[in-house]
Amino acid sequence: MPKFDNPADLRRHLKKAMNALQAEVIITTQAKLGSAAVSPIDTGRFRSSWFAAEGAASSEVAPEGADSPNTDARELRIDSDKEYHLTNSLPYAQSVAIEGNVVSKPKTWFTSFRNEEIPKIQQAAARVIRQEFDL
């Protein structure tokens, strides 16, 4: 880790690292949820409707015919002191994700992703940030 003589410099360095870590987790999680490997696909609109937002959940949904993953998380200016949400606001999203009403994936696809994949995403992001910020 770099040496800091001024505590304020150390604080700024750690704040940048925390912001980068949170951004990496949000962006990667959104990308994975938008992939055909994770989200069930019929038309592609469901996987295109994972939206990232600061402060409150987004009510946005992908338009009919959308079939490519949403990447709006990349546009956020992440501040680790703020709260972020990654949501899918399609009327049937809860039925697909929480209730498991899908045919193309196991009924537990979302719970498995949340419990197994998100911790892996967090660990991988921590390794990247630790190296990038020399922590």
Buried (B, 14 or more C-beta within 10 A) or exposed (E): EEEEEEEEEBEEBBEBBBBBBBBBBBBBBBBBBBEEEBBBBEEBBBBBBBBBBEEEBBEBBBEEEBEEBBEBBEEBEBBBEEEBEBBBBBEEBEEBBEEBEBEEBEEEBBEEBEEEBBEEBBEEBBEBBEEEBEE
